Amino acid sequence: MKKDKTLQEYRAKRDFEKTAEPKAALIKSGAKPIFVIQQHDAGHMHFDFRLETDGVLASWAVPKGPGTDPRERRLAVRTEDHPVEYAYFEGRIPEGEYGAGTVIVWDTGYYENISRKDGKQVPISEALRSGHAKVRLFGKKLRGGYALIHAKMRGKEKNWLLVKEHDEEADARRKPVVTEPESVISGKTIKEMAEENI
């Protein structure tokens, strides 16, 4: 089963007897595809940007987090696909496990695929395979258009760029990763979540 194979890497990296992360099952969340951005302190702080597609969450690690300034091009490193249920995961991944550290759901909502080629819309999975996808986010913190561009920076295949589109939601002065640190699910910051789980 093609979709099931996309989660093999996710499964292989985790011991589900030790971590509370969701097991790799294929589900569809609903009529509108979801996105989630999780803040993850795994020795180095970063944000995981995830888009639901083909029954899984296509995922990128964004070291500086998403921005709202179209002039900023944020590095986004492609990581393994995650199960859709991961969109609701918060807590602590135990020491010794892959990605050990604290996770909060920094933002979530649904997205609209606005990827186009030759004037026609293309499916998000096809756009990602081609290396250039555009989505419009409808989140609690982030809204508007974002582009994911396969940049292969420094010769690395996994390197992409996450760029805010020029639209009514663009704001060069807003710094949401700094000014809005709380989880949209628990209301806790990543530091508070870590202290709670010690």
Buried (B, 14 or more C-beta within 10 A) or exposed (E): EEEEEBBEBBEEBBEEEEBEBBEBEBEEBEEEBBBBBBBBBBEEBBBBBBBBBBBBBBBBBBEBBBBBBBEBBBBBBBBBBBBBBBBBBBBBBEEEBBBBBBBBBBBBBBBEBBBEEEEEEBEBBBBBEEEBBBBBBBBEBBBBBBBBBBBEEEEEEEBBBBBBBEEEBBBEEBEBBEEBBBBBBBEBBBEBBBEEBE
